[in-house]
Amino acid sequence: MALALQTSNPCMFSLWFYLVFSVSLHLAPSPTDMKNSSVGVLFVLGLTIICCVLLELYNLDLLYWIKQKLDIIAGFYLVSIVICLIAGGIILLTSGLIHAIQRKKERYIED
């Protein structure tokens, strides 16, 4: 997108670059955020180490269990995508028919 904007219209590219730069600077964490996040990072790291040690001690096959759960979630996700596509198609067809009927009605009134 940036390349297309840059070659077609330099003013639009400058505006796009300014907006991207502004948004990315506002999303960057401040030094206070970085300082306060150290506790959370250490907690997650400690929890990960504890889980790895427990899994190794009890010889649990966690990855197989996670894969089974993800397969179930992926199935539901796929079904929801299909339902959304069907609903979108129905909405598109309905709006197209309504638009066609309105155009025909307008032409009928004009005649």
N, C-alpha and C positions, 0 to 999 in steps of 0.2 A: 504494500500500500504506500509506504513512504517513497519508494522509487517512482511509482506512478505519479504521486503528487509532486515530486521534485521535478520530473521531466515535463509535466503538463502545466503546472502553475507554481512558480517560485513563492508567491505570496501565500498560497494555501499550504505549501510545505513548511514555510516559516511558522504559520499559525499552528499546524499539526505538531511540529517539533516543540514549540513553546508549551502547548497543552500537555504533551507527553512528559516533558521535563518537569512541569509544575506538579502534575499528579504524582509522578514518581518521587519527587522530593517530599511531598506531603505524606507519602506512605512509608518513607524511610524512618526507622526507629530512632528516637532521640537518645543521647547518652544516658539519661535517667532510665529510659526503658531498658537499655542494655544492662545497666547496673542492677536493676530490680529483677531482671530475668535470670540472673545467676542461680538463685535458689531453685527456680523451676527446672533449669537445665540439670542441676545436680540431682534433684529429685527424680527426674526421668531417667538419668544415667544410672542412679542407684537402683531404681526399680527394675531397669533392664538387666543389670548385673545379677540382682537377686533372682529374677525369673530364669535367667540362663543357668544359674547354679542349681536351682530347684529342678529344672527340667533335666539337667544332666544327672543329678542325684537319683531322681525317680525314674529316669529313662522313659519319659513320656514322649509320645509321637505327636507333638503339638502341630507341626506343619500339616500333617494329614488331616487333623481335626479342623484346622483353619481352612484347608482346601475344600473340605466337605461343606462348610458353612458358606464359603464364597461361591461355590457352585450353586447352592440354593438361592443365594442373593442374586447371582447373575441371571438365573432363570426368571425370577420375579422381575428383574430390571428389563430383561428382554421382552417379557410379556407386556410390561407397562409401555415400552417403546412402541410395540406393535399396536396396542390400544390407542396410543396418542396419534400414531400415523393414520389409523382408520378414522379416528374422530376428526383429525385435521382434514382428511380427504372429504369427509361428509360435510364439514363446515365450508370447505372450498367449493364443493359442488352446489351446496345450498345457496351460498352467496352469489355464485355465478348464475344460477337459475333466477334468483330474485333480481339481479341486475339485468338479465336478458328480458325478463317480464316487464320491468320498469321501462326499459328502452322501447320495447314493442308498444307499451301503453302510451308513451310519449309520442311515438310516431303515429299511432292511431288518432291521438287527440289533435296532432298537427294537421292531419289529412282531413 
